[in-house]
Amino acid sequence: MNYKDIKPEYNRNMNNTPQIMFVISRVEDAMYKVTFDPRKRTGKIIANLSIIDERDLSRVLSLFKEAIQSGLSVSPFIRILRGGEEVIEKGKVGIATVCSITIDGVLLKAGIPLKPKFGGVVEIRDGNPTRFIDLLTYDSTTIDPLEILMSQELTSVTEMINTGSGKILANFREAPMVARDAIEHTLDTLVKAGFSGVLEVGEPNTEVLGVPVERDHLGIAIIGGTNPMAYVQEQGIRIQTREMSSLIDIEEMVHIEEVV
């Protein structure tokens, strides 16, 4: 895992002067760096990194597994980093999970031009997504929208898991409507490779979960990769999450059922 592969939140202009970099730049940069091939199940994905106290590891992994089995994650693959390894201090443990931007990267490699638009909170009723109720655009913040929304404790993932209704984190992007067949084919390939989390692929020129799309485009809503972390947070367990933290080879990860 290389934590230098993703750009920091500051960039420099031609005069070498630091400039604020909105998160959309990080998202687009990360998308281009994805090399994961869902057919071969090889290549690099974008990972989120969660850091917890070592004593909480067993409980956190159990909660992650619950969230994953409830369909509230991008993928069941994780990697555990012990204290002293990479950027993890002693007494802590890191858990790398698949970031939803990986799906954007795979779609981009399939020749589908995507426009990541925003992260938000989606209301779920009886297992069905109904609408986005909070939104933050990628081009208006230097911090990942889902990281901000999670910090504001706007989710109710626990309620969603227990009752089928609640509030979860999700991302939204747009694509040209002529790419619909290619999108569905690529998403099917991802599902066969163990990647899921697609809430809705909209019809051309039709709003998705209450959000309108540009003319001749369609919307795609995908579950945020940080829902398991939000679930942990709701249980009162301290967890630090770094969105789009690194690139990691999928072969370095294991299915969560192998460790829980």
Order of alpha helices (4+ residues) and beta strands (2+ residues): beta-beta-alpha-beta-alpha-beta-beta-alpha-beta-beta-alpha-alpha-beta-alpha-beta-beta-alpha-beta-beta
